[in-house]
Amino acid sequence: MTIKLDLKPEIEARLIAQATIQGVSVDRYLESLIERHLATQTEPEWKALLDQLGRSPSLAKAPPLSDEAISRESIYREREDQLL
């Protein structure tokens, strides 16, 4: 899954610095932070967070995906092209 974040420059700098200190990429550092955070969550907290996400105003503004965008062919096209 790819997620794009727009971070403040000072947060981005701190993130890069922490990843460097840990000796890992920024992606791997973020992944480990998220994994640790989620490991501490209980199921009711997860449900509440997902419910909150579902009611997010920014999510409500997102346009629905077209049938083409969620078709099997569309999802796996890049992978199939790489195999050819």
N, CA, C and O atoms as CSV, one atom per row, in Angstrom:
chain,resi,resn,atom,element,x,y,z
A,1,MET,N,N,0.844,-1.166,0.000
A,1,MET,CA,C,0.000,0.000,0.000
A,1,MET,C,C,0.893,1.233,0.000
A,1,MET,O,O,1.903,1.285,0.702
A,2,THR,N,N,0.520,2.185,-0.766
A,2,THR,CA,C,1.248,3.446,-0.807
A,2,THR,C,C,0.378,4.533,-0.197
A,2,THR,O,O,-0.787,4.687,-0.561
A,3,ILE,N,N,0.950,5.279,0.727
A,3,ILE,CA,C,0.254,6.384,1.366
A,3,ILE,C,C,1.130,7.618,1.221
A,3,ILE,O,O,2.331,7.568,1.489
A,4,LYS,N,N,0.535,8.719,0.801
A,4,LYS,CA,C,1.289,9.961,0.645
A,4,LYS,C,C,0.983,10.866,1.827
A,4,LYS,O,O,-0.179,11.090,2.165
A,5,LEU,N,N,2.021,11.378,2.446
A,5,LEU,CA,C,1.876,12.302,3.566
A,5,LEU,C,C,2.537,13.623,3.212
A,5,LEU,O,O,3.644,13.650,2.674
A,6,ASP,N,N,1.860,14.708,3.513
A,6,ASP,CA,C,2.455,16.031,3.365
A,6,ASP,C,C,2.861,16.480,4.769
A,6,ASP,O,O,2.014,16.857,5.580
A,7,LEU,N,N,4.147,16.436,5.041
A,7,LEU,CA,C,4.658,16.771,6.366
A,7,LEU,C,C,5.241,18.176,6.383
A,7,LEU,O,O,5.724,18.678,5.368
A,8,LYS,N,N,5.186,18.794,7.545
A,8,LYS,CA,C,5.863,20.073,7.723
A,8,LYS,C,C,7.365,19.816,7.578
A,8,LYS,O,O,7.846,18.753,7.971
A,9,PRO,N,N,8.100,20.760,7.028
A,9,PRO,CA,C,9.541,20.556,6.810
A,9,PRO,C,C,10.295,20.149,8.082
A,9,PRO,O,O,11.198,19.315,8.025
A,10,GLU,N,N,9.930,20.729,9.219
A,10,GLU,CA,C,10.643,20.387,10.454
A,10,GLU,C,C,10.335,18.958,10.903
A,10,GLU,O,O,11.200,18.293,11.474
A,11,ILE,N,N,9.118,18.481,10.653
A,11,ILE,CA,C,8.759,17.098,10.984
A,11,ILE,C,C,9.496,16.145,10.047
A,11,ILE,O,O,10.013,15.114,10.477
A,12,GLU,N,N,9.539,16.492,8.784
A,12,GLU,CA,C,10.254,15.663,7.809
A,12,GLU,C,C,11.730,15.554,8.183
A,12,GLU,O,O,12.305,14.468,8.114
A,13,ALA,N,N,12.339,16.648,8.572
A,13,ALA,CA,C,13.758,16.635,8.957
A,13,ALA,C,C,13.979,15.744,10.175
A,13,ALA,O,O,14.950,14.989,10.229
A,14,ARG,N,N,13.079,15.832,11.148
A,14,ARG,CA,C,13.211,14.988,12.345
A,14,ARG,C,C,13.030,13.516,11.991
A,14,ARG,O,O,13.724,12.653,12.529
A,15,LEU,N,N,12.106,13.236,11.092
A,15,LEU,CA,C,11.861,11.866,10.652
A,15,LEU,C,C,13.089,11.288,9.964
A,15,LEU,O,O,13.493,10.160,10.245
A,16,ILE,N,N,13.674,12.058,9.071
A,16,ILE,CA,C,14.883,11.620,8.366
A,16,ILE,C,C,16.025,11.410,9.348
A,16,ILE,O,O,16.773,10.437,9.244
A,17,ALA,N,N,16.156,12.321,10.297
A,17,ALA,CA,C,17.225,12.201,11.299
A,17,ALA,C,C,17.047,10.936,12.130
A,17,ALA,O,O,18.019,10.220,12.373
A,18,GLN,N,N,15.828,10.649,12.569
A,18,GLN,CA,C,15.589,9.456,13.384
A,18,GLN,C,C,15.836,8.173,12.584
A,18,GLN,O,O,16.383,7.205,13.113
A,19,ALA,N,N,15.437,8.168,11.328
A,19,ALA,CA,C,15.683,6.997,10.489
A,19,ALA,C,C,17.183,6.792,10.305
A,19,ALA,O,O,17.663,5.659,10.328
A,20,THR,N,N,17.912,7.868,10.126
A,20,THR,CA,C,19.364,7.793,9.972
A,20,THR,C,C,20.015,7.243,11.243
A,20,THR,O,O,20.915,6.405,11.176
A,21,ILE,N,N,19.555,7.720,12.392
A,21,ILE,CA,C,20.089,7.233,13.669
A,21,ILE,C,C,19.830,5.741,13.817
A,21,ILE,O,O,20.681,5.005,14.318
A,22,GLN,N,N,18.665,5.299,13.385
A,22,GLN,CA,C,18.314,3.873,13.473
A,22,GLN,C,C,19.022,3.044,12.396
A,22,GLN,O,O,19.068,1.816,12.478
A,23,GLY,N,N,19.567,3.721,11.396
A,23,GLY,CA,C,20.279,3.016,10.324
A,23,GLY,C,C,19.349,2.330,9.334
A,23,GLY,O,O,19.709,1.320,8.729
A,24,VAL,N,N,18.142,2.888,9.172
A,24,VAL,CA,C,17.179,2.306,8.240
A,24,VAL,C,C,16.625,3.400,7.336
A,24,VAL,O,O,16.834,4.590,7.573
A,25,SER,N,N,15.917,2.974,6.301
A,25,SER,CA,C,15.279,3.948,5.408
A,25,SER,C,C,14.121,4.617,6.137
A,25,SER,O,O,13.627,4.108,7.143
A,26,VAL,N,N,13.698,5.757,5.619
A,26,VAL,CA,C,12.558,6.459,6.199
A,26,VAL,C,C,11.311,5.565,6.119
A,26,VAL,O,O,10.528,5.510,7.068
A,27,ASP,N,N,11.127,4.866,4.990
A,27,ASP,CA,C,9.980,3.969,4.841
A,27,ASP,C,C,9.976,2.900,5.932
A,27,ASP,O,O,8.953,2.652,6.569
A,28,ARG,N,N,11.133,2.272,6.138
A,28,ARG,CA,C,11.222,1.207,7.147
A,28,ARG,C,C,11.022,1.763,8.545
A,28,ARG,O,O,10.400,1.113,9.385
A,29,TYR,N,N,11.541,2.957,8.808
A,29,TYR,CA,C,11.379,3.579,10.117
A,29,TYR,C,C,9.899,3.868,10.386
A,29,TYR,O,O,9.393,3.570,11.468
A,30,LEU,N,N,9.207,4.446,9.401
A,30,LEU,CA,C,7.782,4.719,9.563
A,30,LEU,C,C,6.994,3.429,9.763
A,30,LEU,O,O,6.093,3.364,10.600
A,31,GLU,N,N,7.338,2.412,8.994
A,31,GLU,CA,C,6.663,1.127,9.125
A,31,GLU,C,C,6.810,0.574,10.543
A,31,GLU,O,O,5.847,0.064,11.115
A,32,SER,N,N,8.014,0.674,11.107
A,32,SER,CA,C,8.231,0.160,12.464
A,32,SER,C,C,7.460,0.980,13.495
A,32,SER,O,O,6.933,0.424,14.459
A,33,LEU,N,N,7.389,2.302,13.301
A,33,LEU,CA,C,6.607,3.141,14.213
A,33,LEU,C,C,5.133,2.756,14.186
A,33,LEU,O,O,4.488,2.640,15.228
A,34,ILE,N,N,4.618,2.563,12.996
A,34,ILE,CA,C,3.203,2.211,12.844
A,34,ILE,C,C,2.935,0.838,13.445
A,34,ILE,O,O,1.943,0.646,14.149
A,35,GLU,N,N,3.820,-0.117,13.167
A,35,GLU,CA,C,3.638,-1.458,13.720
A,35,GLU,C,C,3.634,-1.428,15.244
A,35,GLU,O,O,2.798,-2.075,15.876
A,36,ARG,N,N,4.556,-0.688,15.834
A,36,ARG,CA,C,4.601,-0.591,17.297
A,36,ARG,C,C,3.341,0.068,17.846
A,36,ARG,O,O,2.778,-0.375,18.847
A,37,HIS,N,N,2.910,1.126,17.179
A,37,HIS,CA,C,1.716,1.825,17.636
A,37,HIS,C,C,0.487,0.922,17.549
A,37,HIS,O,O,-0.318,0.868,18.478
A,38,LEU,N,N,0.349,0.219,16.436
A,38,LEU,CA,C,-0.818,-0.631,16.247
A,38,LEU,C,C,-0.799,-1.833,17.183
A,38,LEU,O,O,-1.852,-2.332,17.578
A,39,ALA,N,N,0.378,-2.292,17.532
A,39,ALA,CA,C,0.476,-3.430,18.444
A,39,ALA,C,C,-0.059,-3.072,19.828
A,39,ALA,O,O,-0.463,-3.957,20.582
A,40,THR,N,N,-0.064,-1.805,20.160
A,40,THR,CA,C,-0.553,-1.369,21.467
A,40,THR,C,C,-2.052,-1.079,21.452
A,40,THR,O,O,-2.644,-0.842,22.505
A,41,GLN,N,N,-2.663,-1.093,20.286
A,41,GLN,CA,C,-4.089,-0.805,20.165
A,41,GLN,C,C,-4.916,-2.044,20.497
A,41,GLN,O,O,-4.553,-3.159,20.124
A,42,THR,N,N,-6.014,-1.844,21.190
A,42,THR,CA,C,-6.942,-2.937,21.442
A,42,THR,C,C,-8.028,-2.900,20.374
A,42,THR,O,O,-8.174,-1.901,19.669
A,43,GLU,N,N,-8.783,-3.973,20.253
A,43,GLU,CA,C,-9.806,-4.049,19.212
A,43,GLU,C,C,-10.827,-2.913,19.305
A,43,GLU,O,O,-11.144,-2.310,18.279
A,44,PRO,N,N,-11.361,-2.590,20.508
A,44,PRO,CA,C,-12.307,-1.465,20.557
A,44,PRO,C,C,-11.695,-0.147,20.081
A,44,PRO,O,O,-12.382,0.661,19.457
A,45,GLU,N,N,-10.399,0.079,20.372
A,45,GLU,CA,C,-9.749,1.293,19.887
A,45,GLU,C,C,-9.685,1.285,18.369
A,45,GLU,O,O,-9.917,2.311,17.729
A,46,TRP,N,N,-9.367,0.119,17.784
A,46,TRP,CA,C,-9.324,-0.013,16.326
A,46,TRP,C,C,-10.677,0.319,15.727
A,46,TRP,O,O,-10.774,1.073,14.759
A,47,LYS,N,N,-11.713,-0.247,16.309
A,47,LYS,CA,C,-13.059,-0.005,15.780
A,47,LYS,C,C,-13.406,1.477,15.858
A,47,LYS,O,O,-13.980,2.033,14.922
A,48,ALA,N,N,-13.063,2.106,16.957
A,48,ALA,CA,C,-13.341,3.534,17.108
A,48,ALA,C,C,-12.546,4.350,16.093
A,48,ALA,O,O,-13.074,5.295,15.508
A,49,LEU,N,N,-11.266,3.987,15.878
A,49,LEU,CA,C,-10.443,4.702,14.896
A,49,LEU,C,C,-10.981,4.526,13.485
A,49,LEU,O,O,-11.030,5.488,12.719
A,50,LEU,N,N,-11.384,3.309,13.129
A,50,LEU,CA,C,-11.928,3.073,11.793
A,50,LEU,C,C,-13.256,3.801,11.610
A,50,LEU,O,O,-13.532,4.341,10.539
A,51,ASP,N,N,-14.077,3.812,12.662
A,51,ASP,CA,C,-15.336,4.538,12.593
A,51,ASP,C,C,-15.081,6.032,12.398
A,51,ASP,O,O,-15.752,6.690,11.603
A,52,GLN,N,N,-14.107,6.552,13.131
A,52,GLN,CA,C,-13.746,7.965,13.004
A,52,GLN,C,C,-13.243,8.261,11.592
A,52,GLN,O,O,-13.596,9.285,11.007
A,53,LEU,N,N,-12.420,7.364,11.045
A,53,LEU,CA,C,-11.918,7.537,9.683
A,53,LEU,C,C,-13.063,7.534,8.683
A,53,LEU,O,O,-13.085,8.339,7.752
A,54,GLY,N,N,-14.010,6.632,8.878
A,54,GLY,CA,C,-15.150,6.542,7.968
A,54,GLY,C,C,-16.005,7.793,7.955
A,54,GLY,O,O,-16.664,8.085,6.957
A,55,ARG,N,N,-16.003,8.534,9.050
A,55,ARG,CA,C,-16.784,9.764,9.127
A,55,ARG,C,C,-15.946,11.006,8.841
A,55,ARG,O,O,-16.424,12.127,9.019
A,56,SER,N,N,-14.726,10.825,8.410
A,56,SER,CA,C,-13.822,11.939,8.143
A,56,SER,C,C,-14.343,12.802,6.997
A,56,SER,O,O,-14.708,12.279,5.944
A,57,PRO,N,N,-14.380,14.119,7.194
A,57,PRO,CA,C,-14.840,15.009,6.116
A,57,PRO,C,C,-13.982,14.896,4.856
A,57,PRO,O,O,-14.500,15.001,3.745
A,58,SER,N,N,-12.682,14.684,5.020
A,58,SER,CA,C,-11.819,14.579,3.836
A,58,SER,C,C,-12.129,13.308,3.048
A,58,SER,O,O,-12.016,13.300,1.823
A,59,LEU,N,N,-12.518,12.239,3.736
A,59,LEU,CA,C,-12.894,11.009,3.041
A,59,LEU,C,C,-14.206,11.207,2.291
A,59,LEU,O,O,-14.384,10.669,1.198
A,60,ALA,N,N,-15.109,11.962,2.862
A,60,ALA,CA,C,-16.401,12.212,2.219
A,60,ALA,C,C,-16.223,13.001,0.919
A,60,ALA,O,O,-17.034,12.875,0.002
A,61,LYS,N,N,-15.176,13.805,0.837
A,61,LYS,CA,C,-14.924,14.602,-0.361
A,61,LYS,C,C,-14.238,13.805,-1.466
A,61,LYS,O,O,-14.195,14.244,-2.615
A,62,ALA,N,N,-13.704,12.641,-1.123
A,62,ALA,CA,C,-12.982,11.837,-2.114
A,62,ALA,C,C,-13.972,11.276,-3.135
A,62,ALA,O,O,-15.016,10.742,-2.761
A,63,PRO,N,N,-13.647,11.397,-4.414
A,63,PRO,CA,C,-14.558,10.867,-5.429
A,63,PRO,C,C,-14.535,9.338,-5.405
A,63,PRO,O,O,-13.496,8.744,-5.116
A,64,PRO,N,N,-15.649,8.703,-5.702
A,64,PRO,CA,C,-15.660,7.240,-5.729
A,64,PRO,C,C,-14.817,6.724,-6.890
A,64,PRO,O,O,-14.674,7.389,-7.916
A,65,LEU,N,N,-14.266,5.538,-6.713
A,65,LEU,CA,C,-13.478,4.925,-7.775
A,65,LEU,C,C,-14.404,4.379,-8.850
A,65,LEU,O,O,-15.504,3.908,-8.560
A,66,SER,N,N,-13.953,4.445,-10.080
A,66,SER,CA,C,-14.737,3.914,-11.191
A,66,SER,C,C,-14.656,2.398,-11.192
A,66,SER,O,O,-13.788,1.821,-10.537
A,67,ASP,N,N,-15.556,1.748,-11.924
A,67,ASP,CA,C,-15.509,0.293,-12.048
A,67,ASP,C,C,-14.183,-0.146,-12.659
A,67,ASP,O,O,-13.630,-1.178,-12.276
A,68,GLU,N,N,-13.674,0.635,-13.607
A,68,GLU,CA,C,-12.387,0.322,-14.243
A,68,GLU,C,C,-11.259,0.355,-13.226
A,68,GLU,O,O,-10.376,-0.503,-13.248
A,69,ALA,N,N,-11.283,1.335,-12.338
A,69,ALA,CA,C,-10.206,1.497,-11.364
A,69,ALA,C,C,-10.125,0.324,-10.395
A,69,ALA,O,O,-9.046,0.014,-9.890
A,70,ILE,N,N,-11.245,-0.326,-10.131
A,70,ILE,CA,C,-11.226,-1.437,-9.179
A,70,ILE,C,C,-11.379,-2.797,-9.851
A,70,ILE,O,O,-11.601,-3.804,-9.179
A,71,SER,N,N,-11.263,-2.827,-11.158
A,71,SER,CA,C,-11.353,-4.109,-11.860
A,71,SER,C,C,-10.058,-4.903,-11.663
A,71,SER,O,O,-8.994,-4.329,-11.432
A,72,ARG,N,N,-10.163,-6.203,-11.756
A,72,ARG,CA,C,-8.997,-7.068,-11.600
A,72,ARG,C,C,-7.920,-6.704,-12.611
A,72,ARG,O,O,-6.738,-6.650,-12.271
A,73,GLU,N,N,-8.322,-6.458,-13.841
A,73,GLU,CA,C,-7.366,-6.124,-14.893
A,73,GLU,C,C,-6.584,-4.865,-14.541
A,73,GLU,O,O,-5.373,-4.796,-14.748
A,74,SER,N,N,-7.279,-3.884,-14.016
A,74,SER,CA,C,-6.622,-2.631,-13.657
A,74,SER,C,C,-5.667,-2.815,-12.482
A,74,SER,O,O,-4.567,-2.264,-12.475
A,75,ILE,N,N,-6.089,-3.583,-11.504
A,75,ILE,CA,C,-5.282,-3.785,-10.301
A,75,ILE,C,C,-4.005,-4.555,-10.613
A,75,ILE,O,O,-2.938,-4.215,-10.101
A,76,TYR,N,N,-4.101,-5.588,-11.447
A,76,TYR,CA,C,-2.954,-6.453,-11.691
A,76,TYR,C,C,-2.217,-6.164,-12.990
A,76,TYR,O,O,-1.271,-6.873,-13.332
A,77,ARG,N,N,-2.633,-5.134,-13.719
A,77,ARG,CA,C,-2.032,-4.833,-15.024
A,77,ARG,C,C,-0.521,-4.641,-14.925
A,77,ARG,O,O,0.226,-5.222,-15.712
A,78,GLU,N,N,-0.066,-3.841,-13.978
A,78,GLU,CA,C,1.360,-3.554,-13.851
A,78,GLU,C,C,2.153,-4.823,-13.554
A,78,GLU,O,O,3.221,-5.043,-14.124
A,79,ARG,N,N,1.629,-5.647,-12.668
A,79,ARG,CA,C,2.327,-6.896,-12.330
A,79,ARG,C,C,2.392,-7.826,-13.539
A,79,ARG,O,O,3.425,-8.442,-13.800
A,80,GLU,N,N,1.288,-7.924,-14.273
A,80,GLU,CA,C,1.266,-8.779,-15.450
A,80,GLU,C,C,2.197,-8.252,-16.535
A,80,GLU,O,O,2.842,-9.033,-17.235
A,81,ASP,N,N,2.270,-6.926,-16.677
A,81,ASP,CA,C,3.175,-6.339,-17.654
A,81,ASP,C,C,4.633,-6.641,-17.308
A,81,ASP,O,O,5.453,-6.843,-18.204
A,82,GLN,N,N,4.956,-6.674,-16.028
A,82,GLN,CA,C,6.326,-6.976,-15.595
A,82,GLN,C,C,6.700,-8.426,-15.892
A,82,GLN,O,O,7.867,-8.727,-16.141
A,83,LEU,N,N,5.720,-9.320,-15.866
A,83,LEU,CA,C,5.982,-10.728,-16.109
A,83,LEU,C,C,6.174,-11.028,-17.572
A,83,LEU,O,O,6.755,-12.055,-17.922
A,84,LEU,N,N,5.694,-10.146,-18.440
A,84,LEU,CA,C,5.815,-10.402,-19.887
A,84,LEU,C,C,7.195,-10.144,-20.402
A,84,LEU,O,O,7.451,-10.314,-21.594
